[in-house]
Amino acid sequence: MSAPVSPNLLVVGCGAIGGVVASHLLRMGQATSVLTTNRAIGEALERDGFQVQSDAIDARVRARTVLFDASEARTRFDYVLFAVQPPQAQAAGHSIADKLTEDARVVCFQNGLCEDLVAEVVGGERVIGAVVAWGASMSGPGQYERTSAGGFTLGRLGGGRDERLAELGRLLEAVGPVEITDNLPGVRWSKLGINCAVSTLGTISGGPLGPALRRRHARRLALEIISEVVLVARAEQVRLEKVSGTVDLEWLALTPQESSASGSSSLVAKHALMLAVGTRYRRLRSSMLAAIERGRPPAIEFLNGEIVRRAERHGIPVPVNAAARDWVWDIARGSRQASPESLRALYEATR
């Protein structure tokens, strides 16, 4: 009996998430190539490999094959893992469309709702959503730090399960625990709500999330952003799932009484949970802030901007998400500075 053939993997994007995922797969001996359009990152990986730190490991992992353009690939891939920023997701799909095996799967690690966009390019039957429940940062080209523990939730656009989904789950267990869901929209929307608060407010504050959420006004903004997301999700008939099995956005959303009250036991409990979220992701630095610092457009339209557009279709006011989106664009254009003072100004402007 012949041994089973190991699948051929391609990780597209070697920022924080892509670098950590690729390095763990390579450490486990998986046939993993990487594609990056960032010359400095690619050259560092070719020269020094992946340098990865976390609470569990401090390792250097040799890169197998580093590609700077998909056309350089001399093979086809069974799994293509997209770890690019959301604005680049569709372009990445076009770039690898002719590098897929007949039964290949394309995996979306992006925050936001990118599965539908990628499906337009490669076909919905190929697309798997991978909701990431951990954080990472890249301190320099090829230098990665995993900033929090966690794993993935995997699902297909239309629900259902098959052997390719199960096989991907086994592969990604090299990175962290894996759950399979039949309600990918519910998981994706819940993570979207957290990111609309966490990533966006972290971008505006200009630093790690933890210190920002120690401030009451930042926690209040986060709760208001999440409350608006929940209203839009209900209008979209999405059944929200708990984030990482614990954070219930339906419970976290402010009631009308809590929105107008100065204090209550339930409101105190919700502030405490947001403080716990800040503690969990205390070292996490927003990827949107990193994109702005590199001169790239932030992915804000795939987060709070997505909520604003869908809210408009349903006639739902979402003033805090709209203001937060505009604040991030102002920072990207240079008309505002990312700072704790800017976060406070956002709070005052939305009262």
C-alpha positions in Angstrom: 0.0 0.0 0.0 1.4 3.4 -1.0 1.8 6.2 1.6 -0.7 9.0 1.3 0.5 12.0 -0.7 1.1 15.1 1.4 -0.9 18.1 0.1 1.0 21.0 -1.5 0.3 24.3 0.3 0.9 27.9 -0.6 0.6 30.8 2.0 -0.1 34.1 0.3 1.0 37.0 2.4 3.9 36.9 4.9 2.7 39.5 7.4 2.0 38.6 11.0 -0.6 35.9 10.5 0.8 34.4 7.3 4.3 34.3 8.7 3.2 32.4 11.9 1.0 30.0 10.0 3.7 29.2 7.4 6.4 28.7 10.0 4.3 26.3 12.0 3.4 24.3 8.9 7.1 24.1 7.9 8.1 23.0 11.4 5.7 20.1 11.0 7.3 19.1 7.7 4.4 20.2 5.5 5.2 21.0 1.8 4.6 24.7 2.2 5.6 27.5 -0.2 5.1 31.2 0.5 4.2 34.1 -1.8 5.0 37.7 -0.8 5.1 40.8 -3.0 7.1 42.6 -0.3 10.7 42.3 -1.5 12.3 43.0 1.9 10.2 40.3 3.7 10.9 37.8 0.9 14.6 38.4 0.9 14.8 38.1 4.7 12.9 34.8 4.6 15.3 33.5 1.9 18.3 34.6 3.9 17.3 34.0 7.5 14.1 31.9 7.4 11.2 32.6 9.7 12.2 33.9 13.1 9.3 33.2 15.4 8.7 33.9 19.1 5.8 33.1 21.4 5.3 31.9 25.0 5.8 28.4 23.7 8.6 28.6 21.1 11.6 30.7 20.1 12.6 29.2 16.7 14.1 29.8 13.4 12.5 27.9 10.5 14.0 27.6 7.1 11.8 28.8 4.2 11.1 26.1 1.6 10.2 28.1 -1.4 9.7 31.9 -1.5 7.8 33.3 -4.4 7.6 37.0 -5.3 5.0 36.4 -8.1 2.5 33.5 -8.5 3.8 33.1 -12.1 7.1 31.8 -10.6 5.4 28.7 -9.2 6.3 25.5 -11.0 3.6 23.4 -9.3 -0.1 23.5 -8.5 -1.4 23.7 -5.0 -4.0 21.8 -3.1 -4.5 24.5 -0.5 -3.9 28.2 -0.9 -4.0 30.1 2.4 -4.8 33.8 1.9 -3.2 35.9 4.7 -3.2 39.2 2.7 -5.1 42.3 3.9 -8.8 42.4 2.7 -8.2 45.0 0.0 -5.8 42.6 -1.7 -8.0 39.4 -1.4 -9.6 39.5 -4.8 -6.3 40.4 -6.6 -4.7 37.5 -4.8 -7.4 35.2 -6.1 -6.8 36.3 -9.7 -3.0 35.8 -9.2 -3.3 32.1 -8.2 -6.4 31.0 -10.1 -4.3 29.0 -12.6 -2.1 27.5 -9.9 -4.9 25.4 -8.3 -5.3 21.6 -8.5 -8.6 20.3 -9.7 -9.9 19.8 -6.1 -8.0 22.7 -4.5 -9.4 24.8 -1.7 -8.7 28.6 -1.1 -8.7 29.6 2.6 -9.6 33.1 3.8 -7.9 34.2 7.0 -8.9 37.8 6.6 -11.0 39.7 9.0 -14.2 41.0 7.5 -16.5 39.2 5.0 -14.0 38.3 2.3 -15.2 34.8 1.4 -17.9 36.1 -1.0 -15.3 38.3 -2.7 -12.8 35.5 -3.2 -15.6 33.1 -4.3 -16.4 35.5 -7.2 -12.9 34.8 -8.5 -12.2 31.1 -7.7 -15.7 29.7 -7.3 -17.7 29.3 -4.1 -17.2 25.5 -3.9 -13.4 26.1 -3.4 -13.7 28.7 -0.6 -13.2 27.9 3.1 -13.4 30.5 5.8 -10.8 30.4 8.6 -11.7 32.7 11.5 -8.5 33.4 13.5 -8.8 33.5 17.3 -5.2 34.5 18.1 -3.0 37.5 17.5 0.5 38.1 16.1 2.8 40.9 15.1 5.8 41.3 12.8 8.5 43.4 14.3 10.7 43.4 11.2 10.9 41.5 7.9 10.7 37.8 8.7 10.5 38.4 12.4 7.3 37.3 14.0 5.8 37.2 17.5 2.7 35.3 18.4 1.0 37.6 20.9 -1.9 35.4 22.1 -2.9 31.8 22.1 -5.8 30.3 20.2 -6.8 28.5 17.1 -9.2 28.6 14.2 -12.9 28.1 13.3 -13.3 26.6 9.9 -16.4 26.6 7.7 -17.8 26.6 4.2 -20.0 29.4 2.7 -23.0 27.2 2.4 -22.3 25.1 5.5 -21.7 21.4 5.3 -18.6 19.3 5.8 -16.3 17.2 3.6 -12.9 15.5 3.7 -11.0 18.6 2.4 -12.4 20.6 5.2 -11.4 17.9 7.7 -7.9 17.6 6.2 -7.4 21.3 6.4 -8.4 21.2 10.1 -5.7 18.5 10.7 -3.1 20.6 8.9 -3.9 23.8 10.9 -3.7 22.0 14.2 0.0 22.5 13.9 -0.8 26.2 14.6 -3.6 25.8 17.2 -6.9 24.0 18.0 -9.4 23.8 15.2 -13.2 23.8 15.4 -15.5 23.1 12.4 -18.8 25.2 12.1 -21.9 24.8 10.0 -22.6 28.5 10.7 -19.6 30.3 9.2 -21.6 33.6 8.8 -22.4 33.6 12.5 -18.8 33.1 13.5 -17.5 35.6 10.9 -19.9 38.3 11.9 -19.1 37.9 15.6 -15.4 38.2 14.9 -16.2 41.2 12.6 -17.9 42.9 15.6 -14.9 42.4 17.8 -12.5 43.6 15.1 -14.7 46.7 14.4 -14.0 47.6 18.0 -10.6 46.1 18.7 -8.7 46.7 15.5 -10.2 50.1 14.8 -9.9 51.6 18.2 -6.3 50.2 18.4 -5.5 52.0 15.1 -6.9 55.3 16.4 -5.1 55.0 19.7 -1.8 54.4 17.9 -0.6 51.5 20.1 -1.4 48.1 21.6 -5.0 47.4 22.5 -4.6 46.6 26.2 -3.6 50.1 27.4 -6.4 51.6 25.4 -9.2 49.5 26.9 -8.0 50.4 30.4 -9.8 53.7 29.8 -13.5 53.8 30.4 -14.3 56.0 27.4 -12.5 53.5 25.1 -14.5 50.6 26.5 -17.7 52.6 26.0 -16.8 53.2 22.4 -16.1 49.5 21.9 -19.5 48.5 23.4 -21.3 51.1 21.2 -19.5 49.8 18.1 -20.4 46.2 18.9 -24.0 47.2 19.7 -24.4 48.7 16.3 -22.9 45.6 14.6 -25.4 43.4 16.4 -28.3 45.5 15.2 -27.1 45.1 11.6 -26.4 41.4 12.0 -30.0 40.9 13.1 -31.3 42.8 10.1 -29.1 40.5 7.9 -30.7 37.5 9.6 -27.3 36.3 10.9 -27.3 34.0 13.9 -24.3 35.2 15.9 -21.9 32.6 17.4 -19.8 33.2 20.5 -16.2 34.4 19.8 -13.7 31.8 20.9 -16.7 30.0 22.6 -16.9 32.7 25.3 -17.7 36.2 24.1 -21.4 36.5 23.4 -22.0 39.7 21.3 -25.8 39.4 21.7 -25.2 39.8 25.5 -22.5 42.3 25.1 -24.7 44.7 23.1 -26.0 47.6 25.1 -29.7 47.6 25.9 -31.6 50.9 25.4 -31.6 51.3 29.2 -27.8 50.7 29.4 -27.2 53.2 26.6 -28.9 56.0 28.6 -27.9 55.0 32.1 -24.9 56.2 33.9 -24.3 52.9 35.6 -25.9 49.5 36.4 -24.7 46.1 37.4 -25.1 44.7 33.9 -23.2 47.7 32.4 -20.3 47.1 34.9 -20.2 43.5 33.8 -19.9 44.4 30.2 -17.1 46.9 30.9 -15.4 44.1 32.8 -15.6 41.8 29.8 -14.2 44.5 27.5 -11.3 44.9 30.0 -10.7 41.2 29.8 -10.7 41.3 26.0 -8.1 44.1 26.3 -6.0 41.9 28.6 -6.2 39.0 26.2 -5.0 41.0 23.3 -2.8 43.4 25.3 0.2 43.0 23.1 -1.7 43.1 19.8 -1.0 46.0 17.5 -3.6 46.7 14.8 -2.7 45.5 11.4 -4.5 48.5 10.0 -2.1 50.8 11.9 0.8 48.8 10.5 -0.6 49.2 7.0 -0.9 53.0 7.4 2.7 53.1 8.7 3.8 51.3 5.5 1.9 53.7 3.3 -0.8 51.2 2.4 -4.6 51.8 2.6 -6.2 50.5 5.8 -8.8 47.8 5.6 -11.4 49.9 7.4 -13.9 49.6 4.6 -14.0 45.8 5.2 -14.7 46.4 8.9 -16.6 49.4 10.1 -17.2 50.5 6.5 -19.0 47.2 5.9 -21.3 47.8 8.8 -22.1 51.4 7.6 -22.9 50.2 4.1 -25.2 47.4 5.2 -26.8 49.5 7.9 -27.7 52.1 5.2 -29.5 49.3 3.2 -31.6 48.6 6.3 -32.2 52.1 7.4 -30.3 51.5 10.7 -28.3 54.4 12.2 -24.7 53.4 13.1 -23.1 56.8 14.1 -20.2 55.4 16.1 -19.1 52.9 13.4 -19.4 55.7 10.8 -17.3 58.2 12.9 -14.7 55.5 13.7 -14.3 54.7 9.9 -13.9 58.4 9.1 -11.3 58.8 11.9 -9.2 56.0 10.5 -9.3 57.5 7.0 -8.2 60.8 8.5 -5.3 59.1 10.2 -4.4 57.4 6.9 -4.5 60.7 5.0 -2.4 62.5 7.7 -5.1 64.9 8.8 -5.2 63.3 12.3 -2.6 61.6 14.4 -3.1 58.1 15.9 -2.9 58.7 19.6 -4.8 58.2 22.9 -5.9 61.8 22.6 -7.4 61.0 19.2 -9.4 58.2 20.7 -10.7 60.5 23.4 -11.6 63.1 20.7 -13.6 60.4 18.9 -15.5 59.7 22.1 -16.3 63.3 22.7 -17.4 63.7 19.1 -19.9 60.8 19.3 -21.7 62.0 22.5 
